[in-house]
Amino acid sequence: MMRAMSATSPKVIAIDGPAASGKSTVAKELAHRLKVTFISTGSMYRAVTWWVLESGVTPSDTEGVVELLESTEIRCGQENQIGTVAIGSSEVLGPEQLSATAVNDHVSTVAAIPEVRARLVAEQRRYAQESGIVMEGRDIGSVVFPDTPYKFFITASEEVRQARREAQGIMDKISERDQKDKSRKASPLVIPEDAIVIDTSELGIEQVVQRVLEEIEKIS
């Protein structure tokens, strides 16, 4: 049986992958089993995007976004071992705000701004100073925690991911999202050289989680 991570010896498990690959569900279940904190960096970028829109700033106005962020407090924490984020004058943001259609439409644009990424990467690294974490995103193993030996890249075919997205009621095009994530200058989506790649196209969540747990045992 997998042991829980020790709070005195923090470990970082990095879960990267494209949109709708299943990485968030896998990472959350993995954190639950290991009794560590689950951090969705996507929620952090969505929070900033929500605040940009709430403040009346155009997401494509890079200077405006950066200026807003310079005067904005971001409060990242955790509740019941799940990462939380509050920004500006807001309370902790929930699914209603983070999954809003407007946020979904503009998060890739905001997330591509180097100053936004630098600010949030600093916040993401603070989590590891306090406890063991499972963190998922698109640049965790390549940029945020490049030295962790626990790197996984969760993927699936474009067709499968598009179907999953639509089942969630989100109608954006996966191909367009992939292109934005891969082509941005700041921390593009890449597969870290030493990451273990798992294709979830024909696997259930339990199968993927077990595979990751097995690989962690080998590395440990």
N, C-alpha and C positions, 0 to 999 in steps of 0.2 A: 504493500500500500504506500502511496506517495505521502511523505511526511510534509507537514506545513513548514513553510520557510521560517527561519528564526528572525525575530525582529531585531536582534542584535547583529545579525550578519545579512544586511539587505541584499537581495538579488533582484535583477531586472530581467523580466522575460519580455522580449520585443516581438510583437506580432504586427507584421506589415502586410499590405495587400491592396488591391484595387477595390473600388466600390462594389458592394453587394457580393463580395467573395465569401462572406460568412465569418470574417475575422472578428467582428465585434461580439457575435454570439459565442464563438469559441473562446475568446479572451475572457469574457465575463464568466463563463462556466469554469474555465481554468483557474481564475482567481478565486472563485468560490471554493473549489476543491482544495486549493493550496492555502486557503485562509489568508490571502493577502489582498491588497487593494487593487481594484480594477480601474484603469484610467482610459477613457476614450478621448484621444486628442482631437478627434473630429468634432466632439462636442465643444471643445475649447474654441476651435476655429468658427464653429457655428455661432457661439456666443458673441464673438467679436463681430461677425457678420450681422447678427441681430441688432447689436448696439449701433453699428454703422447705419443701418436702415432706420432704427428708432430715432437716431439723432439727425436724420434728414441728409446724411452725406451720401453721395453717389458712390457705389462700390468701385466703379472704375476710376474714380478720382483718387489716384494714389496719394498725392500730397494731402488731400483732405482727410483721407483715412489715417495717414501717419500722424497728422496734426491732432486729430481727435484722440488717437491712442496715447499720445504723449501726455494728455491731460486726463486720462481715464484710469481708474483703479480697477485691477482685475484680482478677484479673490478666489483662489482655487483651494479647495479643501476636500474632505471626504465624509461621507455619511454611510454608515453600515458597510464600510469597505468598498464604496463606490465613489469615484471622483465626482466632485460638484464644482460648479463655476457660477460666480455672480460677477456682474460687471457694471461699472458706473453706479447709478442709483438703484439698480435692480436688486431684487432678492435672488436666491438661487434659481437659475433658469431650469425649466422643465421641458418635457417633450413638445408641449404646445408651441413654445417659442423656438426651440432648437430645430424642430422639424417643419416649421412653417414653409409654405411654398416659396415665398420670396427669399427666405434664407437658403433653401436648397438651390434656387436659381443662381445665387450670387456667391455662395461660399467658396467656390473654386477661384473666383476672381480675387476675393479678399485674401484667401490663403496663399496666393501666389506672390503677395507683396513681401519682400525680404524683411522689412522692419516688423511686420506682423509675426512672421515666423520666428525671428530672433527673440521677440518679446515672449512668445508662448513657449519656445524651447527652454528658455530660462525657467519659466514656471514649471514645465514638465520635469526638469532635472531636480527641482526642489523636492518632488515627491520621493525620490529615491534616497534622500537624506534621512527620511523618517522611518521607512518601512519597506518590506519587500513589495514589489508591484508587478502587475501584468499590464503593460501599456500597449495599446494598439493604435495604428495610424498608417502613414505612408512613408515616414522617414525615421522611424524609431531606431531600427538597426543600422541605418546608414548615416544618420546625423545626430539624433538625440543621445543615444547610448551605443556608439559604435564599438565600444570595448566589451559589451556584455557577450558572453559565450552562448547565451540563450536567444538565438535569432530564428524566427520563423516567418516565412512568406506564404500567406494563404491566398490561393487564387482559384479561379474557375473559368470555364469558357465564357465568352462574351454573351452567347445565347442564354446560358443558364443564369448569368448575373442579371441580364435584362429582364428575364422572367421573374426573378426574385424581387427586383426593384418594383415591377408593376404589381406584384402581389402585395407589396407594402403600400400601394396606392401612390407611388412616386413615379411620375411619367417622364422624367428626364432621360436622355439617351446615353447609355453607358459608354458608347464609342466616343462621344464628345467629351464626357467626363474623363475618360482615360487619356485622351489626347491632351487635355488641359493639365492633368496631373503629371504626365510624362514630359511635357514640353516646357513647363515653367522653369525659369532660371534658378529660383531659390528652392533647394531641396526637392528636386523632381522625384517622382516615384520610380524607384529602381529596386532590383533584387540584390541585396547585399551579397558579396561574393561568398561569405561563409554561412549564409542562411540556409535552413532546411526548407525546401519548397514542398508544399502540400496542395494538390489539386483537389478541390472539394466538389467538383462537378457531379460525381457519382457516389459521394460519401455522405453519410448522415453526420450530424453534429457529434454524437457520441463516438463515432469512429475517428473523427478528426481529433477530438479531445484526447482519446486514448493514445493516438499516435504521437501527439505532442508530449504527453506525459512520459511515454516510453523513451522518447528522444532526450527529454530532460534528465531522466534517470541515467542514460548512457553518458551524457556530458558531465553529470555530477560525480 
